[in-house]
Amino acid sequence: MAEAHHHVPVTLRLVLVCVAVVLLVPATAAAQQLQAFLLTSAPDSFADLQTHVGAIGVVYPTDFECSPGGEVTGAADAEVDAYAAAHALVEMPRFSCQNGALVHRILTQPALRARVFARLVGLAEDPSYAGLNLDLENDGARDRGALTAFVAALATRLHTAGRKLAVDVVGVTREPTPRPASGFYNDRALAAAADTVFVMAWGPHWEGSGPGPIAPLSFVRGVARYVASLPHAQRFVLGVPMYGLDWAGHSRATALQYAGVLALAQSAGIAPVWAAASGEATFNYVRDGVSHRVWYMSARAILARISIARGYGLAVGVWRLGEEDQALWSAS
């Protein structure tokens, strides 16, 4: 998952305290809780959780990641853990590895695989947690089978201990997928093993691509339709992004939270426009002679995607809590 919004070929790295929390859809939209990521390294993320805890059911704090050698590193956030327990939230810390070469090593080198596996089991068995969120990205179809086997083995071990496993995957509209990186995930097999498959339903345009809508409605509908057609459809969570991207010329895009997007538009004296076809807001501006293009998720955009998920009977999750359009929580 991108560290600013999980994820396509490269997941945005906006914050690193990612807690996937189950957000609650406004009452009139369908009073159901959502799942959301909480970036424990970002104070605004925990503050947002505290403000909207009544709308949250599941939280995925991004406490752990892979070291340069592929080992599990990181530490639990005691404050977040205590808060989640006090408010009866389902908490499943996230282990994230975004380096495809390291993911390949974790899945295929027996000694490293065994060490990572044992460490993840130990983390999930902590009394504070209901289980674990596994976010392995940017590997390719060559390791599709290895990932499936790892998830199946991990899920079996966690289930024996009374724990659950959530797996994050890149959203696709069909199989086989035209994108090699997406071929890493066998959605059907992963859903048969894991308790939750969190689908990152965004990414046609990302930091490393040219500018464009982050999660076009047509793409999101296609992802929802596809996963809803699979066995164990009730285990899929349609992930909704809550960030923005600012492309400057031909450079990589910069990830922004909603508050940052508004500040940028105001400083540039620009009024964003609504792109009906994609269901997202956008605007252009020029700074220091460089043309910029911004696409971002407003409350209106987020709610439209939540509606799609509900229409297909899917659970909903968000990336990530903190500085999103606060109108989301009071929308009617």
N, C-alpha and C positions, 0 to 999 in steps of 0.2 A: 504494500500500500504506500502510496507516495507519502512522504512525510509531511504533506501539506494537504493531502487528500489521498490516499492510497492510491492510486495506482494503475497503471498501464505499463508500457515497457519500463517506465521509470516513475516511481511513486513520488509525489511531491513531498518535500521535507520541510514543511512550514513550521512544525513544532515537533518536539519529541517527548511527548507525554501523552501519547495517543491513547485515549480510552474510548473504546467503542461503546457508546452508551445507547440504550434503546430509547430513542426519543418518543415523546408522546404526541400524537397527531392532535391538533385542536379538536375540541369536542364535536363540533359540527362536521368535521372532516372524517371522523371515525375515531372515537375515543379509544385508541390502542397505543400502548407504549412502543417506543422505538428502541433500537440498539445503537450505541454511539461510541466512538473512540475518544479517549481523553489523553491529551499529551501531558504527561506528568512533568515535563520540563518547561511547560508554558503555564505560568500562573493564571492567565485568563481562562485556561481550560478547566482547571479545578474550580475556579470561581463560578464559571458558567454551570458546572454540574451542581454546585450548591444552590444557585439561583433557581434552577429548573428541575431539581431532583424529583419532584412529583411526576414529571413526565418521563422519567427514566426507569427502565427495568433492568437492563444489562449494561455493564460498563467494562470496556476493554482498555485498561491503562497500558501504555507502551513503556513498560519497565525494562524490558530485556531485548538485547540485540546481539549480533554476532561480532566477535572481535576480528582483527585482521587475520587471525589464524583459524577462524571458523568456530571458536569456542563460544559458549553462552556467557555473556557479560551483562552487567547491569545490577540493579538492586530494587527491591520493592520500595514503594513510597508509603511509609507508615501512616502518614496523615490521610492519604487517600483510602488506604485499607480500612482504617478505623471509621472513616466517614461512611464508606460503603457498607460496612457491617452494621453501623448504627441505624442506617436507613434501609436495611434489608435489600440492598441491591445485589444482583447476581454479578459477581466480579470474576473476570477471567483475564489475567495479565497477558499481554501480547509479547511474543517473541518474534522479532522482525529481523530478517536478513535480506537486504536489497541487492547485494552483490551476487550476480549470477554465477561467477566463478566459485565463490565460496559456497553457495548453495549446492552447486555440483559436487564439491568436495564433501560437504556434510552428508549428502545422499549416497555417495558412491565409495568413499574411503572407509572401510570397516571400522577402524579404530576411532576415527573422529565421529563417525555416525553413532557408535556405541556410547561415546562420552556425551555427545549432545542429547541423545535419547535419554540417558540416565538423568542428566541435569534437568531436562524438561519434565520428566516424571516427578522428580523431587520438587520442582516448583509447583506443579499442579496439585501435589498432595498437601501443600501448606493448608492448614485449617482455615485460613482466611478466604480461600478461593474455592469456586465451584468447578474450576478446571483451568484450561489454557487456551489462548488464541494463538494460532500458528500462521505466520505471515512470511512465506518464502516467495521471493519474486525474482524476475529477470533471468531465470534459467530458460531452457528451451525444451522442445518436444523430445529431445534425446533422453531427458530424465523424467518423462511423463510416468513411466512405469515405476521408477525408483521413488518418486514422490508418493504415488498411490500406495506403494508397499510401506513406506515410512508412516504415512497417515494411518493406514490400517493397523499396523503394529502398535502405534502410539495410542490410538483410540481403544484398542483392546486392553492395553495395560491400564489406561486411565479408567475405563469402565469397571475393571476389576477392583479398583480402589474407590469406586463410587464417584468418579470425577467425569467431567465432560470435555469434549474437544471441539473447538471452532476453528475452521480453516478459511483463510482469505484467498479469493481467486479473482482473476481478471475477468470482467464481463465479456461474453461473446453472444452473438445472436444465433449461432448454429455450429454444428460440428460436421466435418472438420473445419477448423478455424483457418482463415487466410493469413493470420499473423503467427509466425513461428513461436514467439514468446508465449502467446495464449495457449498454444498446444501443450504447454507444460501441465495444464490442469485437465484432468479427466473428471468433469463435474459429476457425471453419473456415478462413477466409482467412489469419489470422495464423499458424496452425499450418502452412499450406502454404509460408509464407515464412520464418518464424523457425525456429531450431533447437530452442528450448524455449519453451513457454508455461506460465508459472507461474500457476496458478489459485488465487486467494485464496478458499478454500472456507470462508468465514466472513462474518459481517455482517448476518444477519437482525436482530440487535440490535447497536447500536454506540453511540459516545459521544453522538450526537445523538438517539437514539431512546429509547423507554421501556425499562425493564429487562427482561431476558430472556436466555436462553441465547445464547452468542456464535456457536456453530457446531453447532446441533442435529443429531443423528445423521441424522434424516430428510432434512435439507437436504444434508448432506455426501454421503449416499448418492445423492441426486438429481444433485448436481453430478458425482460420479464416474461415474455411469451415463451421463450426457449426454456428457461429454468422451470417455469410452471408446468411444462409438458413432461418433465423428467420424473422418474420414480423418486419418492421421498421429497416431493416438492415442498412439503411443510417444513423442511429443514433449511431451505434457502432463505437468505435475508438479502433483500435488494438494497445495496448501499447507495446513498445519495451524497454527493459532494456539497460542501457549504463554503467553498473558497472562490477565489478569482485568480486569473492569470493575466500578467501584463507583458506583452511581447514588445521589445524595443528593437526596431529594425530587423536584422537577421540574427539577433542574439537569442539565447535561451530565455524563456519566459521566467518572470519572477512571480512566485506565489504570494497572494495577498488574502488576508481575511476581509470580511465585508467592511469592517470599520476602516481599514486601510484603503479599500476601493473608494469609499465615499470621500475620504479625506483627499485622495488623489484627484477625483473628479472636481471637487470644490476648488482645490488649489489651481487646477487647470481651467476653471471657469467653464466646464463642460457639463451638459445635461445628458446623461445616459439615455439610450433608446432601447425599447423592447423589441427583440427580434422574434416575432411570432412563430416563425417556422421552427426555430430551434428551442424556443421557450426559455431564452436567457437574455440578460441585459448586456449591453456592450457600448463602448464609446472609443473614439480616437482622440489623441492629443499629440502635440509636438513639444519636445523638451530638448533644449540644447541642440536644435537642428535635427533631432532624431524623431522619426514618426513612431508612435506607440499605438498598439491596439489592445484593448482590455475586454475580456469576457468574464462574467462573474455570475454567481448564484445569489439571487435575492430571495426573500421569503416566498414571493410568488412562484419563483422557479422551483424552489425546494418542495413546496406544497403540491405543485403539479406532478412531481416525480413520486411523492408519497401516494398521491391519488392513483397513479399508474400501478404501483406495487399493490395497493389495497384492492384494486380492480382485478388483479390476477391472484388474489388470495395469499400474497406473500407478506412476510414480516418485513419491517423497514429498519435500516440502520443509517447512521450518518458519520461522515468524516468531516470535521471533527468538532467537538465542543469548544467554544471560545470565540467571541467576536463575530459570530454569524449574525445575520440580519435578525435582530430581536423581535421584529414584527412577526416572525414565525410563531412565537409562543402565544401571541394574542390574536392571531388570525381567526376569522370566523368563517 
